[in-house]
Amino acid sequence: MRTARTPWTRTALRFGLALLTGGLVVTGCGESGAMDGATDGATDGGTAGETRTPTTPSPSSTPPQDLCTQLVAHWSREALDQNTYGDYQSMGLSNGQYEILRKVVDAARAEEKREGEEAAEQLIDRQARELCEQRYRDGTPSGGPWQ
């Protein structure tokens, strides 16, 4: 004889199965006693006597002046190609970075008319770098996250 299952019973069974499956996956990571996956032994749990590769630190973050330069140069080229500006927040720019973008694009448009597209591309790279380095010369601006 089969008993009737209510919707909450099916949900509870699925939840229990998910917990059981997730628990098996989580317990399979790292060696016993290792909270963060690191071990104090010299092996990685693989072949006996095999030495473990030391963990390398994560790469450092991109300096703000470099990130600014990359963003401004990218969006300057987009604005130059499309002859339009977007919303600075949708571009991932701060208000200050957007001001730099506008200066760079204005100068690049004038340069493109005088010297051509390649000269405008070079100007974008040069001016974005110079203005972003100037903006971040003392670290990050202190006017808040959107400055």
TIDRENVEX-120345 format. One record per atom (N, C-alpha, C, CB): x negated, y, z. Coordinates in steps of 0.001 Angstrom, whole numbers, plus 500000, padded with zeros to 6 digits. Atoms other than C-alpha are relative to their C-alpha. Glycine has a CB too. Layout:
residues N
XYZ/...
***
This chain:
residues 147
499165498820500000/500000500000500000/499118501246500000/500951499996501213/500789498785500145/498640503368498999/500691501133500741/499798500360498508/499425498876499274/499083506435501184/499985501225499106/499231500270501315/499912498776500794/500117509723499681/498964501005500485/501420500607500078/500977498981499647/497440512400499568/500590501373499731/498683499804499213/499525498631500164/498327515997500076/498907500815499336/500408500625501363/501021499178500664/496524518796498191/498842500347500930/500626501280499468/501101499652499098/494528519735501296/499097498810500241/500538500520501329/500832501184499816/493333516129501626/499007499881498850/500872498727500098/500884500035501152/491922516198498086/498928501083500104/500801500168498710/500952498900499840/490304519550498779/498966499664501061/500730501299500367/500929500370498926/488789518266502020/499029498930499521/500770499501501239/500877501039500529/487431515190500228/498957500590499048/500824498926499282/500938499361500923/485876517324497482/498957500817500765/500755500900499004/500902499196499188/484384519674500078/498988499104500706/500789500833501026/500885500940499316/482963516739502028/498985499400499046/500807498894500658/500898500548501009/481490515235498868/498957501044499589/500798499523498769/500932498928500359/479936518604497944/498966500196501108/500762501320499738/500937499860498889/478402518919501410/499009498850500033/500750500077501323/500856501174499980/477067515387501270/498972500059498875/500839498728499886/500891499896501145/475588515901497801/498985501117500208/500800500240498717/500896498872499742/474141519301498711/499001499664501081/500793501237500396/500901500388498922/472671517857501890/498907499077499507/500772499334501117/501001500901500542/470918515140499944/498972500759499173/500661498922499156/500905499219500823/469447517659497528/499082500832500881/500783500898499036/500794499154499122/468271519978500317/498997499183500783/500895500772500947/500926500795499206/466742517202502391/498894499402499152/500741498902500721/501034500536500871/464763516051499362/498871500988499752/500602499586498693/501019498975500228/462732519305499347/499020500048501154/500647501372499804/501026499842498976/459439519549501234/499774498720500772/500375501109500949/500297501146499165/457920517156503715/500676500169501343/498486499819500170/499344499913498707/459374516341507067/499224500935500895/500133498617500647/500617499047499107/458698519079509566/499601501291499314/498813499389500637/500378498787500726/458038521656506846/501242500832499771/499305499664498651/498819499152500110/460569524453507191/500039500774498683/500050500968501163/500028499185501210/459415526442504164/499408499275498804/499225501252500252/500554500774501102/458156523638501956/498496499875500100/500374500626498682/501448500083499835/454568524188503131/499673498858500946/499420501337500531/500429501068499112/452658521401504814/498663500359500578/499934498651499270/501326499744499441/449668521356507035/499032498909499603/500067500114501519/500884501059500490/448271518255505334/499356500424498701/500769498682499808/500719499663501227/446004518154502317/500605499360498777/498568499593500114/499402500642501164/448277516106500083/501369500565499743/500078498491500187/498677499506500351/451450516936498281/501070498931500112/499987500555498608/499033501076499838/453172513698499192/500023499085498800/501376500562500239/500045500822501208/452333512219495793/499081498815500210/499537500827498791/500964501090499938/449455509822495245/499095500168501209/499168499936498712/500855499943498819/447393508949498301/498650500602499628/499817498593500616/501301499379500211/444277511095498538/500014501140499008/499036498984499547/499902498922500975/445504513563495936/500016501333500735/501265499839499113/500044498717499311/444634517113496956/501116500901499518/498649500677499794/498894499095500287/447305519749497081/499468501329499470/500860500225501261/500374498704500536/447050522902495018/500471501073500966/500597500218498582/499570498964499068/447081525937497304/501081500868499369/498807500866500435/498926499147500464/450120528125497050/499442501371499666/501116500104501052/500463498675500386/449456531330495159/501045501024500419/499725500078498472/499032498977499612/451038534551496374/500783500476498783/499293501188500681/499202499489501102/453808536042494303/499328501244499434/501449500312500458/500643498839500612/452725538717491851/500491501287500656/500270500033498483/499617498729499399/452759542282493076/501077500661499144/498771500934500154/498945499316500738/455617544522492099/499393501034499054/500995500671500969/500444499011500975/455334546946489206/499978501373500664/500923500004498744/500051498656499422/454158550383490354/501096500885499394/498607500636499771/498876499195500488/456937552990490039/499679500811498750/500456500929501081/500338499217501195/455055555093487469/499961499117498756/498646500704500186/500007500918501141/454610552025485238/501416499602499606/499177498750500324/498602500341500275/458252551023485563/500699501171499325/500738499611501303/499433498792500602/459290554600484799/499562500117498543/499573501257500793/500538499893501357/457025554642481726/500671499000499064/498483499779500006/499382501038500833/458441551360480422/501458500339499690/499916498630500698/498581499680500197/462057552438480937/500181501213499090/500678500257501348/499861498767500791/461630555930479526/499591499761498548/499147501136500612/500441500269501378/459690554705476476/501054499176499252/498635499253499998/498981500843500647/462288552012475743/501226500826499612/500419498843500936/498771499258500274/465303554314476052/499751501210499106/500638500448501303/500323498906500930/463514557134474214/500071499505498563/498594500581500296/499933500581501351/463130554865471200/501449499726499602/499174498693499928/498580500249500288/466775553837471446/500713501303499655/500690499321501204/499350498707500246/467899557471471644/499542500600498677/499708500976501148/500537499473501251/465619558446468756/500610499277498798/498469499869499978/499422500788501093/466947555618466569/501486500277499804/499792498523500260/498544499862500072/470608556173467408/500464501447500051/500640499235501121/499686498578499933/470452559963467755/501057500315501063/500475500485498644/499042499780498923/472404559780471014/499380499613501342/501295499196499750/500402500373498641/471972559519474763/501142499224500631/499633501260500861/498987500694499226/473782557124477055/500048500570501405/499723498491500036/499924499623498595/474693557466480697/498743499507500703/501281499421500672/501278500377499388/471514557441482797/500129498797500921/499432501168500775/499829501148499113/472933554943485275/500151498704499222/501207500205500897/499857501214500808/473886552478482549/498656499573499408/501026500223498875/501340500310500491/470260552674481377/499081499543501126/499401501212499304/500833500385498865/468977551923484873/498995501070500377/499277498720499696/500901498889499716/467367555351485189/500507500820501176/499838500889498766/499621499013498990/467325557757488083/500256501316499282/498890500159501106/499762498684500589/468340561359487493/498673500614499533/500705500935501020/501303499463500364/464676562386487463/499412499319498777/499052499869501155/500487500734501173/463755559656484979/500779500403498752/500110498479500226/499182499563501122/466636560782482781/499537501365499498/501479500051500402/500542498697500398/465227564323482789/498736499802499162/499694500875501248/501213500316500770/461913562873481599/500385499478498625/499120498958500746/499524500561501267/463752560895478907/500430501103499040/501164499034500245/499510498920500855/465420564021477579/498846500833499437/500963500901500783/501171499244500469/462097565894477384/499237499215498944/499068500342501177/500756500843500927/460391562976475655/500727499884498659/499773498599500607/499238500147501249/463189562488473112/500018501294499205/501434499556500297/500017498719500712/463362566190472286/498669500219499294/500275501154500969/501331499842500598/459608566280471688/499788498992498866/498904499831501076/500171501035501023/459714563016469702/500791500328498733/500437498636500549/499220499607501183/462464564306467404/499271501070499192/501389500515500418/500754498948500690/460422567396466612/498758499416499333/499599501120500988/501214500631500556/457284565287466082/500339499146498782/499298499133501070/499591500846501128/459160562890463803/500253500843498753/501263499195500359/499753499116501140/460255565783461586/498694500527499410/500893501170500420/501278499441500462/456710567185461414/499060498943499444/499316500728501131/501076500946500304/454529564074461312/500463498578499655/499077499932501161/499507501325500347/456752561039460790/500261499100501214/499019499332499091/499547500939498970/457995558032462722/498862499470500876/500711498839499348/501120500552499232/454617556603463758/499472501013501011/498870499562499059/500460498950499086/453533559922465275/500987500181501151/499813501332499243/498973499886498954/456833560100467172/499888498846500990/501413500027499376/500180501170499128/456271556573468553/498817500210500949/499784498721499154/501181499746499174/452813557538469786/500274501089501032/498809500398499120/499649498929499075/454157560722471329/500870499474501130/500719501131499265/499136500586498966/456832558737473188/499152499293501041/501020499014499378/500852500728499055/454225556448474733/499171500950500850/499080499037499254/500886499067499303/451902559313475622/500773500868501002/499270500892498985/499248499107499111/454514561685477061/500713499248501117/501011500793499200/499343500785498943/456423558983478932/498982499679501086/500624498684499424/501059500319499028/453153557928480602/499623501231500817/498753499442499281/500435498783499308/452067561487481432/501059500517500973/499662501086498984/498947499440499158/455421562653482790/500366499070501160/501234500288499160/499701500943498913/456050559493484794/498863499984501027/500229498574499436/501120499938499051/452568559602486315/500066501281500822/498648499916499255/499862498734499282/453144563237487213/501117499898501045/500287501159499011/498855500125499082/456497562409488793/499672499146501211/501196499407499273/500284500948498918/455117559554490899/498588500140500561/500204498590499508/501394499833499552/451649560979491667/499849499895501515/499464501343499534/500060500067498534/452454561187495404/500850498855500540/500462501327500615/499104501088499600/454453557929495536/501376500252499424/500072499868501542/498648499821500519/458191557821495092/500553501356500416/500922498872500490/499388498716499645/460175561064495009/500851499834501260/500865500545498825/499297500102498706/461857561847498329/501448500480499938/499259500800501050/498642499489500118/465208563050496992/501066498937499982/500117500806498782/499012501072499996/466976559691497383/499787499050498839/501405500574499950/500232501035501007/467297556613495173/500301500433498575/500820498809500321/499654499599501356/468761558481492188/499212501215499551/501478500284499902/500832498864500365/466117561201492104/498882499526499159/499473500731501218/
***
